[in-house]
Amino acid sequence: MSIPGFGGGIEPIENTSGEWTTVEVTGFSEWRVEVPHRTILKFKVIDGIGEIFGTELPLNVELQVSGVKYAVYAPLSSGFKLEYKTLANKSVMTNEDEEISDYISNETQAHQAYINLHLGLQTIRQEIRDYNILNPQDVKKGPRVLIIGNPNSGKTSLAKILSSYANKMDSTPVLVNLNPRDGVFSLPGSISATPISDSLDIESANGWGFTTTSGSLIHNPKQPIVKNYGFSSINENLDLYKYQISKLGVTVLSRLEEDITIRNSGIIIDTPSLTIKDITIIENIVSDFEVNIIVVMGNERLLNDLKKKFKHKLDSQLQVIKVPISGGIAEVDDSFIRRSQEETIKEYFNGNYKTRLSPFKTDIDAKDLTIFKGVLSSDIASTLSFLPSADSYAADESDDKDDKDKTDDSLTKYYSLLTEPSSSNLDNSIMAITQLPQTSNPGKDLLNTSILGYVHISKYEDDKHKMKILLPFPGAFPKNVLISTNIGFNE
Ligand SMILES: Nc1ncnc2c1ncn2[C@@H]1O[C@H](COP(=O)(O)OP(=O)(O)OP(=O)(O)O)[C@@H](O)[C@H]1O
């Protein structure tokens, strides 16, 4: 039976009679494997312990992944043995090669450095926990770690390793994803913060896992706080991006205040690739999340530049350290990224082979809806000089007098009202449902709101002003303010 919505986006997996291939990996080595989206890799560890970016694999349990570049690491000297076989992924049509590429490497010094970093962070967490028990009037926060580096330097993999190992040692750090391209426990176009209270789901589309929208799951669903940015690239509207970071920072820090386990565990922040030219963004993140450890991926120049920039904070408030880049990092091109985004979106609505979800397709009247759209900075460059800057707006925030007027002016820099929704601007797009009840003038609330979830618009009927939408859950469409994103998706 096909799932309502994306016309049965999940193809049944054919049983394959193919032979299993055995891989033996000695202690502290790793099996590196690249699996194209059009190929499914089934594998199971049959002896010993293997882990993928810190997540331990269950023994004798068959797992399957597609469209991933993974390393299965042997954390113990006894190593592990696994079996795998491949089959075609019929739900994906790409012109990639069908073959997986794999090899075993014992050059895992980088991974061992990541483990040492984790152990150092865990020692700090333990000290903070002890201190907080003895000094309830003067509680401190666990380490707030910011990962910075070049494109494809292993930032996300390190974030996974640090959060998985922390979780294994009974900590619950908040994993913050500031790369809107990825969609972590959410869709691409968002930035999010998620307490990691259970292991990651390496079988899910991006290797993180499902969220609570999805019903009963094998893994504990994670509960992210999601801010909608609406674009994949941070440069599309840098002011909006920085604004959303600051609001996410406020929410995350208040979460730390409220929950002692999370406060002791701290924060791990993954970022898009940032260089020293992006120092204002880095400074913003450092202050918004009270970062006290910056981890630079391999880049010595960046390490030194950052040490100079943060000279005034070094030792007392901030450490800047460098870790090596793994030799296993795989090339990832734009089409692979786009395909991974599509899989993330598909999985958000339909689930995956293990967890099938029941999205809900319905027609709604679009006449009375208030829909905003993120503004492209390039589109407003010419009018920008007439508007207050984001910084002046932020400074004005606490000033109640004339607040509404200032906010509405500032809003034009971030969002514009979609006065004429049409098939040309809405067909095959993703829309965010905010927490705000319908109002044509939400003011600064629109900037400050978090996201309830996302819907997919497959068709806007211009003559009837009706939209065909796909919701991740059955039920009435929430009558809230909507934000149309720049993230497209074809069924
Ligand atoms: N040791 C390894 N063996 C095999 N593949 C790896 C290894 N480490 C990382 N990868 C893969 O290499 C790719 C790039 O790594 P990752 O996404 O962590 O880098 P990044 O710096 O976050 O990238 P971006 O700049 O695109 O955000 C990913 O597909 C990741 O799964």
The ligand as an ORCA input file, in Angstrom:
! r2SCAN-3c Opt
* xyz 0 1
  N      36.861      9.103      9.046
  C      35.988      9.206      8.046
  N      35.859      8.217      7.142
  C      34.992      8.304      6.113
  N      34.207      9.375      5.874
  C      34.284     10.393      6.752
  C      35.167     10.372      7.870
  N      35.025     11.535      8.555
  C      34.082     12.249      7.898
  N      33.636     11.569      6.820
  C      32.645     12.028      5.833
  O      33.229     13.102      5.108
  C      32.207     14.051      4.756
  C      32.590     15.436      5.265
  O      32.615     15.411      6.676
  P      31.745     16.432      7.550
  O      30.380     16.585      7.001
  O      31.902     16.007      8.961
  O      32.571     17.763      7.290
  P      32.100     19.267      7.524
  O      33.314     20.046      7.799
  O      31.010     19.298      8.545
  O      31.514     19.615      6.106
  P      30.747     20.959      5.650
  O      31.776     22.024      5.508
  O      30.171     20.538      4.319
  O      29.716     21.243      6.695
  C      30.921     13.531      5.377
  O      30.204     12.827      4.384
  C      31.387     12.599      6.471
  O      30.425     11.611      6.790
*
